[in-house]
Amino acid sequence: MILLSSILIPALMTLIIALTPRLSGRFGSIASFTAILYSLLIYVLTPVVYGIPYFEKIFGSASIGVFGFFIDSYNIPFLLGISLVSSIVSLYSYPYMEHRFRELGYGSWRVYYVNYLLFALSMNGVALSNNLIEFYVFLEISLITSFILVALYGYGARIRIGIMYFIWTHVGALLFLLGSLIYGINAGTFDFISPEKPYYMIGYGEKILGVLGMQFSVFLLILIGLMVKLPALGFHIWLPYAHAEAPTPVSALLSPNLIGLAGLGLVRVLVTLFPHIFCTFQYYLILWALLTMIYGGLVALFQNDYKRFLAYSSISQMGYILLGVSTLTPAGLIGAVLHYLTHALGKATLFMTAGGIIFSGHGLRDMRKMGGLASTMNYTASSALLGFLTISGLPPTMGVISKFFIVSGFIIYLMSQVGNVSEVVALAILGFLGFGLTIVYSFVTMRRIFFGQRRSDEEIRETSPEISLTTFSVALLSILMLVLISFLLSSFNYTPELLYLKIILSLVRGW
């Protein structure tokens, strides 16, 4: 039970932390780092030792199907992104949250790290799941633990914002659950990946739910639930508040890791179980993705609060993932899952730089009071530059790979599926605007914060080597992944994942 241990070991460490009297922040950070690092090693070594796809059955039931853990080329970027970011941020958390506890006048390392570890392991559980009920349970754990962290240790009106975050995300989760229940009761199983034949479930939802109206109902319930989680334009209201006001280590997990799991849900559940219906909605989903990219980018461009700017940037970046999936091309789908890892590393880096400035600048978040920080915060400025290069899709970071695949999938879609020339031109202009806005807001913000004249009377310097170095290490991973990602890309050529794509494409387009 190799994959199961990647969840059980962090869960055991959570219990140890909960039962340790007078837990110190240093012990909590090292214990969390060690437990999550174990999970990371499992996700790296399992494909090497056992190959992929690899499935572990935990238990099964005639009424709900099989609960198990599944790993293939599609969820490896998710597992890597979650584990890499949450392990390093656990070390970053110690100096940052010690400072935050002093600001609040209260704080418990036990409460913080118990919820932190449960949050991290539950996100890995979502990515590993093969069953809708299992997916939902892990998703609920991630939502509850992140709500507790926001409400207890966030900024501003943290309790009100935490409740708003809780309500919005749980409405999405309940819609997902309702659609899942209708599917599972009619299908006699809640599986979306079969343990015997992993890709046997392609089109199974359409096959079982014979009435077209029921197919559309289930599809829409699950789709809207995932769009709230993503969040796409129109369902994004909660995100700028929750991600901006969460304690920065939690923001570094919420924005890069948690919301992107909805992208995996789109591929695993909707594209797999309802390929024809997904194709029916394809044009509208692509338009939705483009508008999400543009809206998030435009609003981010006019923000003054650094963390709120990063929150709106995340909305735009989720449009990238939605666009890649919605093209229903091999390039687009591969680009979407790789962009999860790109965004995880890039946006975690940027939120960590925001935390470094807050830590050193006595709560400074207003970019109008920054400027010229590169001269006194070298590590933070270098990390921010790499973070902006990553989310912009520019070398020498892995963002260039994921963006290339998403753009390629979008171009293939335009050339093969859109017959009207004016529509092609209009969609191409929207795409160009969406991708271009990321580059514009990234480097405008880089200049506002780190270059030009200093706009504050107080000189802000790096005051915590631990915060600076952990931030810089995440930033460097975006360069390292540019090299390592070639091994992951090669797996698409030699494993059944590419066949999976071809089967879906043959169903929806008659190839």
C-alpha positions in Angstrom: 0.0 0.0 0.0 2.6 2.5 -1.2 0.2 5.3 -2.1 -1.9 4.8 1.0 1.2 5.4 3.1 1.6 8.8 1.5 -1.7 9.8 3.3 -1.3 7.7 6.4 2.2 9.0 7.4 1.2 12.7 7.4 -2.0 11.6 9.2 0.1 9.9 11.8 2.3 12.9 12.1 -0.8 15.1 12.6 -1.8 12.8 15.5 1.7 13.1 17.0 1.6 16.9 16.8 -1.9 17.0 18.3 -0.7 14.9 21.3 2.6 16.5 21.9 2.5 18.7 25.0 4.0 22.2 24.7 4.5 21.8 21.0 7.1 24.3 19.7 6.8 26.0 16.3 10.2 24.6 15.2 9.1 21.0 16.0 5.8 21.5 14.1 7.5 22.9 11.0 10.1 20.1 10.9 7.6 17.4 11.6 5.2 18.7 8.9 8.1 19.1 6.4 9.3 15.5 7.0 5.8 14.0 6.6 5.0 15.9 3.4 8.5 15.2 2.0 7.8 11.4 2.5 4.6 11.8 0.4 6.6 13.7 -2.3 9.2 10.8 -2.4 6.4 8.3 -2.9 4.9 10.3 -5.8 8.3 10.5 -7.4 9.4 6.9 -6.9 6.1 5.1 -7.6 6.1 5.8 -11.4 9.8 4.8 -11.5 9.4 1.5 -9.6 5.9 0.4 -10.6 5.2 2.3 -13.8 2.1 4.2 -14.6 -0.9 4.1 -14.5 -0.7 2.5 -11.1 -3.8 1.7 -8.9 -4.1 0.6 -5.3 -7.4 -0.7 -4.1 -8.2 0.3 -0.5 -11.7 -1.2 -0.1 -14.8 -1.7 -2.2 -18.6 -1.9 -1.8 -21.3 -3.0 -4.1 -23.2 0.2 -3.7 -20.4 2.8 -3.9 -17.7 1.1 -5.9 -14.0 1.0 -5.1 -12.1 3.4 -2.9 -8.5 3.5 -4.0 -5.6 5.6 -5.0 -4.6 6.1 -8.6 -1.5 7.7 -10.2 -0.8 8.5 -13.8 0.6 11.3 -16.0 -2.4 13.5 -15.4 -2.2 13.8 -11.6 1.5 13.6 -11.2 1.9 17.4 -11.7 -0.9 18.0 -9.1 0.8 15.7 -6.6 4.2 17.3 -7.2 2.8 20.8 -6.9 1.0 20.1 -3.7 3.8 18.3 -2.0 6.6 20.6 -3.1 4.9 23.8 -2.1 3.3 22.6 1.1 6.6 21.0 2.4 8.6 24.1 1.9 5.9 26.5 3.1 5.7 24.4 6.3 9.3 25.7 7.0 8.4 29.2 6.0 5.4 29.1 8.4 7.5 28.9 11.5 9.0 32.5 11.5 6.0 34.0 9.7 3.3 32.6 12.0 5.4 33.3 15.1 5.3 36.9 14.0 1.6 36.7 13.2 0.8 35.1 16.7 2.5 38.1 18.3 0.4 40.5 16.2 -2.8 38.7 17.2 -1.9 38.3 20.8 -2.8 34.6 20.7 -1.9 31.5 18.7 -1.4 27.7 19.0 1.2 25.8 17.1 -0.7 22.7 17.7 -3.9 24.0 16.1 -2.0 25.6 13.2 0.1 22.6 12.2 -2.7 20.0 12.8 -4.9 21.9 10.3 -2.0 22.7 8.0 -1.0 19.0 7.7 -4.6 17.9 7.3 -5.0 20.6 4.6 -2.0 19.3 2.7 -2.8 15.6 2.9 -6.4 16.1 1.9 -5.4 17.9 -1.3 -3.1 15.0 -2.1 -6.1 12.7 -1.4 -8.3 14.6 -3.9 -5.6 14.2 -6.6 -5.2 10.5 -5.9 -9.0 9.7 -5.8 -10.7 7.4 -8.2 -14.2 7.6 -6.7 -16.6 10.6 -6.5 -17.4 10.1 -2.8 -13.7 9.7 -2.0 -13.0 12.9 -4.0 -15.7 14.8 -2.1 -14.6 13.7 1.3 -11.0 14.8 0.8 -12.3 18.0 -0.7 -14.4 18.7 2.3 -11.5 18.1 4.7 -9.4 20.6 2.7 -12.2 23.2 2.8 -12.9 22.9 6.5 -9.2 23.0 7.6 -8.4 26.0 5.3 -11.5 27.8 6.7 -10.2 27.2 10.3 -6.8 28.7 9.4 -8.3 31.7 7.6 -10.8 32.4 10.4 -8.3 32.0 13.3 -5.2 33.6 11.9 -6.2 35.7 8.9 -6.2 39.5 8.5 -8.9 42.1 8.4 -12.4 40.9 9.1 -11.1 37.3 9.1 -14.1 35.6 10.7 -16.6 37.2 8.2 -14.3 36.5 5.3 -13.8 32.9 6.5 -17.5 32.4 6.7 -18.0 33.8 3.2 -15.3 31.5 1.9 -16.9 28.6 3.7 -20.3 29.2 2.3 -19.3 29.8 -1.3 -17.0 26.8 -1.5 -19.4 24.5 0.3 -22.2 25.5 -2.0 -19.9 24.4 -4.9 -19.0 21.2 -3.0 -22.7 20.4 -2.4 -23.6 20.9 -6.0 -20.8 18.5 -6.9 -22.1 16.0 -4.4 -25.7 16.3 -5.6 -24.6 15.6 -9.2 -22.4 12.7 -8.0 -25.2 11.1 -6.0 -27.6 11.2 -9.0 -24.8 9.6 -11.2 -23.8 7.0 -8.6 -27.3 5.9 -7.6 -28.2 5.3 -11.3 -24.8 3.8 -12.2 -24.5 1.5 -9.2 -21.0 2.9 -8.7 -19.3 6.2 -7.9 -16.1 5.3 -9.6 -14.8 7.5 -12.4 -11.6 5.3 -12.7 -12.0 1.6 -12.9 -9.4 -0.5 -10.9 -9.4 -3.3 -13.4 -9.4 -1.2 -16.6 -8.4 2.4 -15.6 -9.9 4.1 -18.6 -12.9 1.8 -19.0 -15.2 4.5 -17.6 -14.9 6.8 -20.7 -18.4 7.8 -21.6 -19.9 5.7 -18.8 -22.0 8.6 -17.4 -23.7 9.1 -20.8 -24.2 5.3 -21.2 -25.8 4.8 -17.8 -27.9 8.0 -17.6 -30.0 7.2 -20.7 -32.3 10.2 -20.5 -30.6 13.2 -22.1 -32.1 15.6 -19.6 -30.7 13.7 -16.7 -27.2 13.6 -18.4 -27.3 17.3 -18.8 -28.5 17.8 -15.2 -25.7 15.8 -13.7 -23.2 17.3 -16.0 -24.3 20.9 -15.1 -24.4 20.2 -11.3 -20.9 18.9 -11.3 -19.6 21.5 -13.7 -21.0 24.5 -11.7 -19.7 22.9 -8.5 -16.2 22.7 -10.0 -16.5 26.2 -11.5 -17.2 27.7 -8.0 -14.1 25.9 -6.8 -11.9 26.9 -9.7 -13.2 29.7 -9.6 -14.4 30.9 -13.1 -15.7 34.3 -13.8 -19.1 34.8 -12.1 -18.2 32.5 -9.3 -15.0 34.3 -8.3 -16.5 36.7 -5.7 -15.1 34.8 -2.6 -11.5 34.4 -3.8 -10.0 37.9 -3.6 -11.2 38.2 0.0 -10.2 34.8 1.2 -6.8 34.6 -0.5 -5.9 38.2 0.3 -6.8 38.0 4.0 -5.6 34.5 4.8 -2.3 34.2 6.7 0.3 34.3 4.0 1.5 30.6 4.3 -2.1 29.6 3.9 -2.5 31.9 0.9 0.5 30.1 -0.6 -1.5 26.9 -0.5 -5.0 28.1 -1.2 -4.2 30.1 -4.4 -1.6 27.8 -6.1 -2.8 24.4 -4.9 -6.4 24.1 -3.7 -8.4 26.0 -6.4 -6.5 24.3 -9.3 -7.8 20.8 -8.2 -11.1 21.7 -9.9 -9.1 21.5 -13.2 -8.3 17.9 -12.4 -11.9 17.3 -11.6 -12.9 18.6 -15.0 -10.6 16.1 -16.7 -11.1 13.1 -14.4 -14.9 13.4 -14.0 -16.6 15.4 -16.8 -14.3 14.8 -19.7 -14.1 11.1 -18.8 -17.8 10.4 -17.9 -19.5 12.8 -20.3 -17.3 13.4 -23.3 -20.1 14.1 -25.8 -21.8 16.6 -23.5 -18.5 18.3 -22.7 -18.1 18.7 -26.4 -21.5 20.2 -26.6 -20.5 22.9 -24.1 -17.0 23.2 -25.5 -17.4 26.5 -27.3 -19.0 28.2 -24.3 -16.4 26.8 -21.9 -13.6 28.2 -24.1 -15.3 31.6 -24.2 -15.8 31.4 -20.4 -12.1 30.6 -19.9 -11.0 33.5 -22.1 -13.2 36.0 -20.3 -11.9 34.6 -16.9 -8.3 35.2 -18.1 -9.1 38.7 -19.3 -11.2 39.8 -16.3 -8.7 38.5 -13.7 -5.8 40.1 -15.6 -7.5 43.5 -16.0 -8.6 43.8 -12.4 -5.2 42.6 -11.1 -3.6 45.4 -13.1 -5.4 48.1 -11.1 -4.9 46.6 -7.6 -2.8 48.4 -5.0 -2.8 45.7 -2.3 -0.1 43.2 -3.2 -1.9 40.1 -1.9 -5.2 41.1 -3.5 -3.4 41.6 -6.8 -2.1 38.1 -6.5 -5.6 36.8 -5.8 -7.0 38.3 -9.0 -4.0 37.0 -10.9 -4.9 33.5 -9.7 -8.4 33.9 -11.2 -6.8 34.8 -14.5 -4.4 31.8 -14.2 -7.3 29.4 -13.6 -8.7 30.6 -16.9 -5.5 29.1 -18.5 -6.3 25.7 -17.0 -10.0 25.9 -18.1 -9.0 26.9 -21.6 -6.5 24.0 -21.9 -9.0 21.4 -20.8 -11.8 22.9 -22.9 -9.9 22.6 -26.2 -10.2 18.8 -25.9 -6.9 18.4 -27.7 -3.9 16.4 -26.4 -1.8 19.5 -26.3 -4.4 21.5 -24.4 -5.1 18.8 -21.8 -1.4 18.2 -21.2 -0.8 22.0 -21.0 -3.6 22.3 -18.5 -2.3 19.7 -16.1 1.3 21.0 -16.4 0.1 24.6 -15.8 -1.2 23.5 -12.4 2.4 22.8 -11.4 3.6 26.0 -13.1 1.0 28.1 -11.2 1.7 26.2 -7.9 5.4 27.1 -8.0 5.0 30.6 -9.5 2.2 31.8 -7.4 3.4 30.2 -4.1 6.7 32.1 -4.7 4.9 35.4 -5.2 2.7 35.0 -2.1 5.8 34.1 -0.1 7.5 37.3 -1.4 4.4 39.2 -0.3 4.7 37.6 3.1 8.4 38.6 3.3 7.5 42.2 2.7 4.7 42.1 5.2 7.1 40.5 7.7 9.9 43.0 7.2 7.8 46.0 6.5 5.5 45.9 9.6 2.5 44.7 7.6 3.2 46.7 4.4 0.9 45.5 1.6 0.2 48.7 -0.3 2.2 48.8 -3.5 1.9 52.6 -3.6 4.2 52.7 -0.6 6.8 50.4 -2.0 9.3 50.9 -4.7 13.1 50.4 -4.9 13.0 47.3 -2.7 15.4 45.4 -5.0 18.3 47.3 -3.5 17.6 46.1 0.1 15.6 42.8 -0.5 17.8 41.0 -3.0 16.5 37.5 -2.4 12.9 38.6 -2.4 13.3 40.6 -5.6 15.0 37.7 -7.3 12.3 35.3 -6.2 9.5 37.7 -7.3 11.2 38.0 -10.8 11.3 34.2 -11.2 7.7 34.0 -9.9 6.5 36.5 -12.5 8.4 34.8 -15.3 6.8 31.5 -14.3 3.2 32.6 -14.4 3.9 34.6 -17.6 5.2 31.5 -19.3 8.6 32.9 -20.0 12.0 31.2 -19.9 14.0 30.0 -18.0 11.0 28.6 -16.1 8.7 25.7 -16.7 5.9 28.2 -17.5 7.1 28.3 -21.0 6.3 24.6 -21.5 2.7 24.7 -20.0 1.8 27.9 -21.8 3.2 26.5 -25.1 0.9 23.5 -24.9 -2.2 25.5 -23.9 -1.6 28.0 -26.8 -1.0 25.1 -29.2 -4.2 23.3 -28.1 -6.1 26.6 -28.5 -4.7 27.1 -32.0 -5.6 23.6 -33.0 -9.1 24.1 -31.7 -9.5 27.3 -33.7 -8.2 25.8 -36.9 -10.2 22.5 -36.7 -13.4 23.3 -34.9 -14.3 26.9 -35.6 -15.6 27.4 -39.2 -16.5 31.1 -39.2 -13.4 33.3 -39.9 -14.8 36.2 -37.9 -15.2 33.9 -34.9 -11.7 32.6 -35.2 -10.3 36.2 -35.3 -12.5 37.3 -32.3 -11.4 34.3 -30.2 -7.8 34.7 -31.2 -7.9 38.3 -30.2 -9.4 37.4 -26.8 -6.7 34.7 -26.3 -3.9 37.1 -27.2 -5.3 39.7 -24.8 -5.7 37.2 -22.0 -2.1 35.8 -22.4 -0.7 39.3 -22.9 -2.3 40.7 -19.8 -0.3 38.3 -17.6 3.0 39.6 -18.9 1.8 43.2 -18.6 0.5 43.1 -15.0 3.5 40.9 -14.0 6.2 43.4 -15.0 4.3 46.5 -14.2 3.9 45.1 -10.6 7.6 44.1 -10.5 8.6 47.6 -11.4 6.2 49.2 -8.8 7.5 47.1 -6.0 11.2 46.5 -6.6 12.4 49.3 -8.9 12.1 53.0 -9.2 12.2 55.4 -6.3 11.5 54.3 -2.8 8.1 55.7 -1.7 8.3 54.9 2.0 10.3 56.8 4.6 11.2 53.5 6.2 14.0 51.4 4.7 12.8 47.8 4.4 15.4 45.0 4.5 15.4 41.2 4.6 14.9 40.4 8.3 14.4 36.7 8.2 16.9 34.5 6.4 14.5 31.5 6.8 11.7 33.4 5.0 14.0 34.6 2.2 15.7 31.3 1.6 12.5 29.2 1.6 11.0 31.6 -0.9 14.0 31.6 -3.1 14.1 27.7 -3.1 10.5 27.5 -4.4 11.4 30.1 -7.1 14.4 28.0 -8.2 12.2 24.9 -8.5 10.4 26.6 -11.4 13.7 26.5 -13.3 14.6 23.0 -12.2 11.2 21.7 -13.4 11.9 23.1 -16.9 14.5 20.3 -17.1 12.7 17.6 -15.2 9.4 18.1 -17.0 10.8 16.5 -20.1 10.6 13.1 -18.3 7.0 13.6 -17.5 6.2 14.7 -21.1 7.8 11.5 -22.4 5.4 9.4 -20.3 2.5 10.7 -22.4 4.1 9.0 -25.4 4.7 5.6 -23.9 1.8 5.0 -21.6 -2.0 4.5 -22.0 -2.6 8.2 -21.2 -2.2 9.2 -24.8 -4.6 6.4 -25.8 -7.0 7.8 -23.2 -7.0 11.1 -25.1 -7.4 9.4 -28.5 -10.4 7.4 -27.3 -12.1 10.6 -26.0 -11.3 12.4 -29.2 -12.7 9.5 -31.3 -15.9 9.6 -29.3 -16.5 13.4 -29.5 -15.3 13.9 -33.1 -15.7 10.6 -34.8 -12.0 10.2 -35.4 
